[in-house]
Amino acid sequence: MRIKIGTKLIGSFVLFVLLIAAVALYSVVVGEKSLQESIGTSSVFLAEEMLRRIDESVYLKIEGLQRYLKRRYLQETIIKSNREFEKLENIGEYIESKDREWVSAPKDEITPFMKELLGNEFSEDLRREFIEFYKKKYGYDVFGELFVTNKYGANVAQTGKTTDYRQDDEEWWWISREKGFYVSDVEYDESAGTYAISVGVRAEDESGNFIGVIKAVVSVEEIIREAESRTQQYGTTVVKLLTKDGRLIYVTEDFQFLEDVSGKEFFKKIKEGSGFFVSVEDGREKLFSCAHSIGYRTYQGRKWILVVSHDIQEVLGPAFILRGLIIAVSCFLIAIALLLAIFLSRAITKPITILTKGAEAIGRGNLEQRVEVKAKDEIGTLAATFNEMAERRKQAEEELNQALEELKRSNAELEQFAYIASHDLQEPLRMVKSYVQNLEQRYKDKLDSDANGFIASAVDGVTRMQVLINDLLAYSRVGMRGKPFEATDCEVVLDQALTNLKVAIEESGAEVMYEPLPTVMADPGELVQVFQNLIGNAIKFRSKETPRVRISAEKKKKEWVFSVQDNGIGIDSELSERIFAIFQRLHTEDEYAGTGVGLAICKKIMGRHGGQIWVESAPGKGSTFYFTLPERMRDTS
Ligand code: ADP
């Protein structure tokens, strides 16, 4: 996958900032969690402490009543009542009838029997010792009502009019009698007219025998005083005291006494022991901490639940502000990083793009191209180096072009000279030859034999010179009179060459074989000459064996490689380059006739066709001449 430098830069910048932001956010979240934990834990501690004090206050009431019942004259009063009841014929019936009488009296009426009870010394004492004493002390009613029964459950003393006369039909009475004391849950006390708990305590004589029960209705206000006093942790802190089945005993805000909240979400999350959790109440997220009452000393408590709750928003407010701040700062940083990365990547990629474009332009051959990068950094240096390189390459190319031009010009001049010289030499030579031939004819028998020999040699020399000049002219003409390239069937070309070589082939008895040959773009006349020269040489430089010549063509990459193979005398590999130069021969005229121009002509023709020519050979092993032609050549003439 290709990713641009700019993208990489921007990506890494943003990634970096994101990482930092993530770490910051993570630490805030961890901070929030531990803050929540510490507030939760301290609230749980607070709740446990409040419950302990509530239970302690209940216990102190029990203890107070027990201490009170130790007073001798009170015990005696109860015992006296018991004795009086023992004297009755049927205690149960007596109590029953008195109770019926009591209950059937109108609510506000005080019968003489009631009045007697309410007014006795014991009742007075109870009012004094509890109701009045505490009201004076605290300014409100701590005890709503107190009354004492004898061991048969009949009232002996009472501070107000009780609902009925007999109490042994009540659970609290029996539990107090059996277990020593009894504490009720919060309930509406009809005779006291308040929400209260009732505390029952067993009365005993000095030897521990059961003599009766005292019951005190303790106002709930007294119990929750503790909870009320130490609640203001936060502005949104709410403290709730609940019965174990989820009815409200006390809330630090407006509430309905004994309202059942067990269906609320927070209550369902309360578990056995102490703990804290987050829940929603009245549409607000809150941190709840709760504890269960476990009692105090011998009092085992009523498993009340104390719940302290704080609005999460307030408790974790500073953490939320910090979180918001970090998010804002992160966004800001990301924006800055993005801008910086864009700026940086522009600063880096712009000169690189300019450099790339420059390099591409120069690659296409536009040597005038220069790059304009003003940066003073490494890229600036690179650009300067690049420009220098382009300048040098331009100079070198110019010099090369000049040299080439020069070379072409001097070559052309040389060829022109060779052509003109050989052309101009032909005429005087022909003249010399015809005069010498005349001389020979006329004075053949009038001169001595030496003179005849000289004349013959002169004719020979001139003839040979004519051959040389003709060959030279042929060489010079290559290209000069060249025809435009055309689609040329090499088999037709080969056919022509073989026709031209007919005599030599027949005389030598040579076997010429060839494989299918392609059609190429070429000057057919010149191609005939190439084949003719090569096949002619193959026959001419034969060994003692019958000459066998094999012609074939093979396609390699984008060109055709032709080969002319013989079984002749072969060539020393060290000399295989030289034979392509003009007038270069490896043999004397006597051994093998020739001028040393044939291969030079082939090479020149190949040059014109954009091909190559070379030989692979070894003495005595035959030779293979190769030449190439482009597969599909354009008409370049
Ligand atoms: P010429 O044939 O007139 O001598 P060429 O230019 O055709 O001139 O050849 C140059 C020299 O290369 C030849 O004199 C010969 O020595 C050598 N040569 C060319 N073709 C062959 C061949 N097929 N086998 C051996 N030698 C060869």
Residues whose N, C-alpha, C, O or C-beta is under 5 A from the ligand:
A	BS01	ADP	N537 A538 F541 G568 I569 G570 I571 I579 Q584 R585 L586 H587 A593 G594 T595 G596 V597 G598 L599 A600 S623
